[in-house]
Amino acid sequence: MDERDWIMQETKGWIGGVTVVWDGGIRVFEVYDPVRLAQTVGLEIEQIGRFTARSLLVVPSVTRENIEAAISALAEGGFRA
């Protein structure tokens, strides 16, 4: 993604399908900022009565730097959150 794409993602507060590949496997994350997560949870609870997300990662804002830092920290712990 280029800089413009990252600005759009930060504005949206969400990005799905962030795929991390390492020698131990593959993991796909849904990344949210706290505000967008609260909005999404509230809307889905209202509409369908539940919220689910596989491999949810919440960062202060959806920027490349925040996502890379969070994934690096997870990797250091062997992806055990």
C-alpha positions, -999 to 999 in steps of 0.1 A, spaced: 0 0 0 12 35 -6 10 65 17 -24 75 4 -38 41 11 -25 42 47 -41 76 52 -74 61 41 -71 31 64 -62 53 93 -93 74 86 -115 43 84 -101 29 116 -101 -6 104 -83 -30 81 -89 -67 75 -68 -94 61 -35 -83 75 -15 -115 68 16 -123 88 38 -152 76 67 -165 97 86 -198 100 60 -211 125 29 -205 103 5 -179 90 -19 -156 109 -45 -132 95 -55 -103 117 -84 -78 117 -70 -45 129 -91 -18 145 -86 14 164 -106 16 197 -132 41 184 -140 21 152 -141 -12 172 -167 3 196 -188 15 167 -186 -19 149 -193 -39 181 -223 -17 189 -237 -19 154 -234 -56 151 -249 -62 185 -278 -40 175 -282 -57 141 -275 -93 148 -271 -97 185 -234 -105 186 -199 -95 175 -171 -119 166 -137 -113 151 -110 -138 144 -75 -127 155 -85 -92 165 -57 -67 170 -65 -32 184 -40 -4 180 -42 33 189 -47 42 153 -45 21 121 -11 31 108 16 10 93 39 19 122 14 9 149 5 -24 131 41 -33 126 50 -25 162 21 -46 176 28 -76 153 65 -74 162 56 -75 199 33 -105 193 60 -122 173 85 -118 202 60 -137 224 55 -164 198 21 -151 188 7 -160 222 -16 -132 232 
